[in-house]
């Protein structure tokens, strides 16, 4: 025999369910409405979560692009600042020295180009005072017809006037170097202005 009858029962007694006064159609309709509400609420939560994730990803991407843009502009600015002294040395020392050292060859190249197709035409080279002998020495190396070389005190070093028949050409090394210098200065100025104002 068990002792269960001696112990107090603390269990919940299941009440007897009253018979439902609702028809089966009403109960099914209530279940369907409840399902629709739950489905709609779940769908809205999913869309809300997706929108929040999209917003978060967009913000992260925008931040990354902003950092990347800043880094690119910062690197570009540093590069330009480091190249500026090199450009100044290039235009103030290297180019003038190179042009001075090769000026005679430059004159001969232009004269040869002008003389093509103009055989037996008189040729003349006018250079600055003190540059005639260097040009004559280079002309002596060339198997060309007679070329008259004369000096003009009105020309500055690096300037020459070439004539072959009726064709004339002027060479000006200093103007070329000045043009290169102006182009580099304009580029540097424009870059600095754009970096200041975006």
Buried (B, 14 or more C-beta within 10 A) or exposed (E): EEEEEEEEEEEEEEEEEEEEEEEEEEEEEEEEEEEEEEEEEEEEEEEEEEEEEEEEEEEEEEEEEEEEEEEEEEEEEEEBEEBBEEBBEBBEEEBBEEBBEEBBEBBBEBBEEBBEEEEEBEBBBBBBEEBBEBBBEBBEEEEEEEBEBEBBEEBEBBBBBBBBBEEEBEBBBBEBBEEBBEEBBEEBEEBBEEEEEE
